[in-house]
Amino acid sequence: MGQRGHGRMNNIPTDLLRTLVTVVDQRSFTKAAQVLGVTQPAVSAQIKRLQGVLGNDLFDRSASGLNLTPKGELIVNYARRLLSINDLILHVAEPNPSAQTIRVGVPSDFLGGNLPAILAGFRKRWPDLRFNVQHGALEPQLHELRQGQLDIAVGLSSADPNPEARHHWVESMVWLRGRATRLDPVAPVPLVSFREDCIYYRTAVTALNQSGRDSELVFIGPTIVSLAAAVGAGLGIMALPRSRVWSPDLMVWDDAPLPKLPDLAWGVYLREGGEHGPLENLADSMAAELHARCTMSVKQASGRSVKSTVVMARALAIS
């Protein structure tokens, strides 16, 4: 019973799938064992058993490091879905589920963007959840995450992937200007920012310094709306990830007489011990939604930048 005609099982034990997903997320059998609270040989045995059940190698033995085979990548994607449904069933089956507050740390420009829609959609699946959203720089949020004061953190770091990130992807940074922007080629470049420790500002200043250009922080604002208004009024320029360009006041300045900005890496981080249940599901959902919207926004922003360049060229010709 429980066997198929070809000798495989009809049902896959979820503990084996959870071990597989943990190994992939931690990128290490040793770290996966620590997360799961078992020994490394036990993790290896479970992966071997799962491969036997599936009749497929999940990891590419010919490659250095921990790399999935094409079939392994597909299986991991389906395993995440299955585990999500499994955890949801267990959650709704609790006789008296208590409200849980999830503490999320995000960049300041996320507060009025896609995040509320993501949380609203997630709460339809987990109606007893509450959210406490904080905003600020990634580094102090990662400290709070390690101290157990945050559950999930989302933010930008250097383009080199942070090994602590559960999910990460690289995105290009762009200079942004307004229609009224005029730069003096010898004067310090006027910048607007959330604050001096903002990674957008630090990235801009570093790029300018390396090219021999001075800069001046002329405006600090609490929200992306205030910064967009400052840029639109010609007060200064700013650096931003291409996907975060949403305001009509912001124009992508691809041909700016300024140094090229380096790529940065988005990361979604999960506190230790939060690998199961709603925290894991929310982190994965946020990563999937944000990555998809980043890709979509990049295409839209690229289209807007071409149109904006034409409009600006016409305006300069008229003036």
C-alpha positions as a Python dict, from the first residue, in 0.01 Angstrom:
ca = {
    (1, 'M'): (0, 0, 0),
    (2, 'G'): (124, 352, -79),
    (3, 'Q'): (327, 218, -374),
    (4, 'R'): (290, 291, -742),
    (5, 'G'): (335, 39, -1015),
    (6, 'H'): (694, 147, -1082),
    (7, 'G'): (799, 106, -721),
    (8, 'R'): (767, 469, -615),
    (9, 'M'): (553, 599, -330),
    (10, 'N'): (220, 769, -393),
    (11, 'N'): (283, 1014, -108),
    (12, 'I'): (600, 1207, -34),
    (13, 'P'): (673, 1263, 338),
    (14, 'T'): (667, 1637, 400),
    (15, 'D'): (960, 1615, 641),
    (16, 'L'): (1180, 1507, 351),
    (17, 'L'): (1063, 1800, 140),
    (18, 'R'): (1119, 2039, 429),
    (19, 'T'): (1472, 1909, 467),
    (20, 'L'): (1535, 1962, 96),
    (21, 'V'): (1405, 2319, 100),
    (22, 'T'): (1608, 2399, 413),
    (23, 'V'): (1928, 2265, 255),
    (24, 'V'): (1868, 2480, -53),
    (25, 'D'): (1785, 2792, 149),
    (26, 'Q'): (2083, 2751, 382),
    (27, 'R'): (2312, 2646, 94),
    (28, 'S'): (2471, 2397, 331),
    (29, 'F'): (2394, 2055, 479),
    (30, 'T'): (2561, 2161, 805),
    (31, 'K'): (2358, 2482, 843),
    (32, 'A'): (2040, 2297, 747),
    (33, 'A'): (2107, 2046, 1023),
    (34, 'Q'): (2143, 2329, 1275),
    (35, 'V'): (1816, 2489, 1162),
    (36, 'L'): (1628, 2158, 1173),
    (37, 'G'): (1783, 2052, 1503),
    (38, 'V'): (1926, 1726, 1371),
    (39, 'T'): (2269, 1595, 1277),
    (40, 'Q'): (2431, 1644, 938),
    (41, 'P'): (2428, 1267, 867),
    (42, 'A'): (2053, 1272, 934),
    (43, 'V'): (2007, 1549, 677),
    (44, 'S'): (2218, 1359, 423),
    (45, 'A'): (2016, 1044, 488),
    (46, 'Q'): (1686, 1227, 436),
    (47, 'I'): (1806, 1378, 106),
    (48, 'K'): (1923, 1034, -7),
    (49, 'R'): (1588, 885, 91),
    (50, 'L'): (1400, 1159, -95),
    (51, 'Q'): (1607, 1101, -408),
    (52, 'G'): (1524, 733, -380),
    (53, 'V'): (1153, 806, -347),
    (54, 'L'): (1160, 1038, -649),
    (55, 'G'): (1399, 833, -856),
    (56, 'N'): (1600, 1143, -944),
    (57, 'D'): (1924, 1308, -837),
    (58, 'L'): (1840, 1649, -693),
    (59, 'F'): (2191, 1790, -672),
    (60, 'D'): (2449, 1816, -949),
    (61, 'R'): (2745, 1611, -832),
    (62, 'S'): (2964, 1725, -1121),
    (63, 'A'): (2948, 2091, -1018),
    (64, 'S'): (3139, 2252, -734),
    (65, 'G'): (2931, 2374, -444),
    (66, 'L'): (2567, 2296, -374),
    (67, 'N'): (2387, 2319, -710),
    (68, 'L'): (2050, 2172, -803),
    (69, 'T'): (1990, 1974, -1118),
    (70, 'P'): (1722, 2114, -1353),
    (71, 'K'): (1480, 1853, -1219),
    (72, 'G'): (1588, 1942, -865),
    (73, 'E'): (1505, 2311, -919),
    (74, 'L'): (1159, 2218, -1042),
    (75, 'I'): (1101, 1985, -747),
    (76, 'V'): (1213, 2250, -497),
    (77, 'N'): (964, 2500, -642),
    (78, 'Y'): (678, 2251, -607),
    (79, 'A'): (801, 2150, -261),
    (80, 'R'): (770, 2509, -142),
    (81, 'R'): (409, 2522, -260),
    (82, 'L'): (325, 2191, -98),
    (83, 'L'): (483, 2290, 234),
    (84, 'S'): (300, 2622, 224),
    (85, 'I'): (-34, 2444, 186),
    (86, 'N'): (65, 2189, 453),
    (87, 'D'): (146, 2465, 704),
    (88, 'L'): (-170, 2654, 617),
    (89, 'I'): (-383, 2344, 681),
    (90, 'L'): (-218, 2292, 1019),
    (91, 'H'): (-267, 2658, 1106),
    (92, 'V'): (-638, 2676, 1025),
    (93, 'A'): (-694, 2344, 1201),
    (94, 'E'): (-576, 2484, 1535),
    (95, 'P'): (-871, 2482, 1778),
    (96, 'N'): (-803, 2835, 1906),
    (97, 'P'): (-557, 3013, 1680),
    (98, 'S'): (-420, 3322, 1848),
    (99, 'A'): (-336, 3645, 1673),
    (100, 'Q'): (29, 3676, 1577),
    (101, 'T'): (211, 3999, 1507),
    (102, 'I'): (479, 3981, 1238),
    (103, 'R'): (744, 4251, 1260),
    (104, 'V'): (870, 4357, 917),
    (105, 'G'): (1155, 4597, 838),
    (106, 'V'): (1165, 4764, 496),
    (107, 'P'): (1328, 5063, 321),
    (108, 'S'): (1151, 5394, 370),
    (109, 'D'): (1032, 5411, 8),
    (110, 'F'): (841, 5081, 51),
    (111, 'L'): (583, 5223, 290),
    (112, 'G'): (361, 5373, 24),
    (113, 'G'): (439, 5121, -248),
    (114, 'N'): (357, 4756, -303),
    (115, 'L'): (399, 4636, 55),
    (116, 'P'): (42, 4705, 182),
    (117, 'A'): (-105, 4513, -114),
    (118, 'I'): (128, 4220, -47),
    (119, 'L'): (33, 4211, 323),
    (120, 'A'): (-338, 4245, 243),
    (121, 'G'): (-323, 3951, 4),
    (122, 'F'): (-131, 3744, 256),
    (123, 'R'): (-377, 3821, 538),
    (124, 'K'): (-657, 3668, 333),
    (125, 'R'): (-475, 3337, 376),
    (126, 'W'): (-378, 3401, 741),
    (127, 'P'): (-662, 3618, 879),
    (128, 'D'): (-537, 3617, 1238),
    (129, 'L'): (-207, 3785, 1153),
    (130, 'R'): (-115, 4140, 1249),
    (131, 'F'): (171, 4341, 1100),
    (132, 'N'): (410, 4588, 1260),
    (133, 'V'): (609, 4754, 980),
    (134, 'Q'): (923, 4955, 1052),
    (135, 'H'): (1136, 5145, 804),
    (136, 'G'): (1501, 5236, 789),
    (137, 'A'): (1844, 5123, 675),
    (138, 'L'): (1914, 4752, 631),
    (139, 'E'): (2217, 4719, 859),
    (140, 'P'): (2042, 4816, 1187),
    (141, 'Q'): (1742, 4607, 1083),
    (142, 'L'): (1965, 4302, 1036),
    (143, 'H'): (2100, 4363, 1386),
    (144, 'E'): (1743, 4367, 1520),
    (145, 'L'): (1670, 4051, 1320),
    (146, 'R'): (1964, 3870, 1484),
    (147, 'Q'): (1845, 3990, 1825),
    (148, 'G'): (1495, 3854, 1759),
    (149, 'Q'): (1341, 4204, 1752),
    (150, 'L'): (1236, 4171, 1385),
    (151, 'D'): (1092, 3873, 1199),
    (152, 'I'): (1155, 3972, 837),
    (153, 'A'): (1379, 4236, 683),
    (154, 'V'): (1392, 4357, 324),
    (155, 'G'): (1664, 4585, 196),
    (156, 'L'): (1955, 4665, -32),
    (157, 'S'): (2324, 4591, 11),
    (158, 'S'): (2625, 4569, -218),
    (159, 'A'): (2580, 4358, -530),
    (160, 'D'): (2765, 4066, -370),
    (161, 'P'): (2493, 3832, -233),
    (162, 'N'): (2466, 3837, 146),
    (163, 'P'): (2487, 3476, 270),
    (164, 'E'): (2228, 3560, 535),
    (165, 'A'): (1964, 3644, 273),
    (166, 'R'): (1694, 3386, 212),
    (167, 'H'): (1628, 3544, -129),
    (168, 'H'): (1837, 3792, -324),
    (169, 'W'): (1854, 3948, -670),
    (170, 'V'): (2059, 4226, -829),
    (171, 'E'): (1916, 4551, -961),
    (172, 'S'): (2064, 4852, -1136),
    (173, 'M'): (2074, 5199, -980),
    (174, 'V'): (1990, 5509, -1184),
    (175, 'W'): (2025, 5884, -1153),
    (176, 'L'): (1695, 6072, -1135),
    (177, 'R'): (1624, 6432, -1233),
    (178, 'G'): (1326, 6662, -1270),
    (179, 'R'): (1222, 6873, -1566),
    (180, 'A'): (1367, 7180, -1395),
    (181, 'T'): (1702, 7016, -1316),
    (182, 'R'): (2013, 7204, -1425),
    (183, 'L'): (2361, 7099, -1314),
    (184, 'D'): (2659, 7331, -1291),
    (185, 'P'): (2951, 7125, -1427),
    (186, 'V'): (3196, 7268, -1172),
    (187, 'A'): (2974, 7310, -863),
    (188, 'P'): (2906, 7028, -614),
    (189, 'V'): (2630, 6795, -731),
    (190, 'P'): (2313, 6871, -526),
    (191, 'L'): (2164, 6554, -379),
    (192, 'V'): (1838, 6476, -200),
    (193, 'S'): (1799, 6177, 31),
    (194, 'F'): (1610, 6018, 317),
    (195, 'R'): (1914, 6066, 543),
    (196, 'E'): (2292, 6047, 530),
    (197, 'D'): (2307, 5674, 616),
    (198, 'C'): (2066, 5584, 332),
    (199, 'I'): (2229, 5334, 95),
    (200, 'Y'): (2094, 5526, -206),
    (201, 'Y'): (2273, 5839, -87),
    (202, 'R'): (2594, 5657, 11),
    (203, 'T'): (2604, 5486, -330),
    (204, 'A'): (2566, 5820, -508),
    (205, 'V'): (2833, 5993, -297),
    (206, 'T'): (3082, 5708, -341),
    (207, 'A'): (3037, 5708, -719),
    (208, 'L'): (3082, 6086, -734),
    (209, 'N'): (3388, 6082, -508),
    (210, 'Q'): (3553, 5811, -717),
    (211, 'S'): (3501, 6022, -1029),
    (212, 'G'): (3641, 6335, -866),
    (213, 'R'): (3305, 6515, -830),
    (214, 'D'): (3206, 6689, -509),
    (215, 'S'): (2849, 6663, -379),
    (216, 'E'): (2623, 6845, -138),
    (217, 'L'): (2322, 6710, 51),
    (218, 'V'): (2071, 6989, -7),
    (219, 'F'): (1748, 6822, 106),
    (220, 'I'): (1655, 6547, 353),
    (221, 'G'): (1296, 6423, 338),
    (222, 'P'): (1099, 6164, 537),
    (223, 'T'): (917, 6000, 243),
    (224, 'I'): (973, 5915, -122),
    (225, 'V'): (689, 6158, -204),
    (226, 'S'): (883, 6448, -49),
    (227, 'L'): (1203, 6346, -228),
    (228, 'A'): (1024, 6315, -563),
    (229, 'A'): (877, 6663, -514),
    (230, 'A'): (1222, 6805, -434),
    (231, 'V'): (1374, 6644, -744),
    (232, 'G'): (1079, 6754, -958),
    (233, 'A'): (1123, 7114, -842),
    (234, 'G'): (1488, 7111, -949),
    (235, 'L'): (1623, 7125, -594),
    (236, 'G'): (1860, 6836, -656),
    (237, 'I'): (1898, 6488, -801),
    (238, 'M'): (1896, 6145, -641),
    (239, 'A'): (1995, 5784, -697),
    (240, 'L'): (1733, 5510, -678),
    (241, 'P'): (1686, 5148, -789),
    (242, 'R'): (1534, 5151, -1135),
    (243, 'S'): (1226, 4959, -1017),
    (244, 'R'): (1145, 5224, -755),
    (245, 'V'): (1090, 5495, -1017),
    (246, 'W'): (713, 5549, -1004),
    (247, 'S'): (650, 5924, -967),
    (248, 'P'): (588, 6144, -1275),
    (249, 'D'): (819, 6397, -1106),
    (250, 'L'): (1112, 6155, -1143),
    (251, 'M'): (1288, 6117, -1477),
    (252, 'V'): (1550, 5848, -1535),
    (253, 'W'): (1870, 6022, -1642),
    (254, 'D'): (2054, 5750, -1834),
    (255, 'D'): (2275, 5998, -2022),
    (256, 'A'): (2361, 6208, -1716),
    (257, 'P'): (2707, 6375, -1717),
    (258, 'L'): (2773, 6176, -1402),
    (259, 'P'): (2950, 5849, -1316),
    (260, 'K'): (2766, 5521, -1367),
    (261, 'L'): (2615, 5386, -1048),
    (262, 'P'): (2696, 5031, -932),
    (263, 'D'): (2434, 4759, -908),
    (264, 'L'): (2292, 4676, -566),
    (265, 'A'): (2140, 4355, -434),
    (266, 'W'): (1794, 4320, -284),
    (267, 'G'): (1772, 4072, 1),
    (268, 'V'): (1483, 3920, 196),
    (269, 'Y'): (1596, 3804, 539),
    (270, 'L'): (1420, 3577, 789),
    (271, 'R'): (1502, 3560, 1158),
    (272, 'E'): (1654, 3239, 1289),
    (273, 'G'): (1385, 2996, 1397),
    (274, 'G'): (1126, 3144, 1159),
    (275, 'E'): (1171, 2881, 888),
    (276, 'H'): (826, 2731, 932),
    (277, 'G'): (468, 2852, 918),
    (278, 'P'): (352, 3203, 829),
    (279, 'L'): (691, 3374, 862),
    (280, 'E'): (851, 3151, 603),
    (281, 'N'): (549, 3180, 377),
    (282, 'L'): (540, 3559, 404),
    (283, 'A'): (913, 3595, 334),
    (284, 'D'): (881, 3375, 25),
    (285, 'S'): (567, 3557, -90),
    (286, 'M'): (729, 3898, -44),
    (287, 'A'): (1036, 3788, -238),
    (288, 'A'): (831, 3647, -525),
    (289, 'E'): (604, 3953, -547),
    (290, 'L'): (882, 4208, -515),
    (291, 'H'): (1106, 4033, -765),
    (292, 'A'): (822, 4006, -1016),
    (293, 'R'): (724, 4369, -969),
    (294, 'C'): (1088, 4475, -995),
    (295, 'T'): (1111, 4303, -1332),
    (296, 'M'): (785, 4459, -1449),
    (297, 'S'): (876, 4804, -1317),
    (298, 'V'): (1215, 4794, -1488),
    (299, 'K'): (1045, 4749, -1827),
    (300, 'Q'): (799, 5029, -1751),
    (301, 'A'): (1074, 5259, -1621),
    (302, 'S'): (1286, 5195, -1930),
    (303, 'G'): (991, 5294, -2150),
    (304, 'R'): (932, 5609, -1947),
    (305, 'S'): (1299, 5707, -1965),
    (306, 'V'): (1296, 5699, -2345),
    (307, 'K'): (980, 5911, -2353),
    (308, 'S'): (1119, 6148, -2090),
    (309, 'T'): (1442, 6195, -2285),
    (310, 'V'): (1244, 6296, -2596),
    (311, 'V'): (1030, 6539, -2395),
    (312, 'M'): (1338, 6691, -2229),
    (313, 'A'): (1514, 6727, -2564),
    (314, 'R'): (1213, 6913, -2703),
    (315, 'A'): (1197, 7138, -2396),
    (316, 'L'): (1566, 7225, -2428),
    (317, 'A'): (1522, 7295, -2799),
    (318, 'I'): (1234, 7534, -2726),
    (319, 'S'): (1424, 7714, -2451),
}
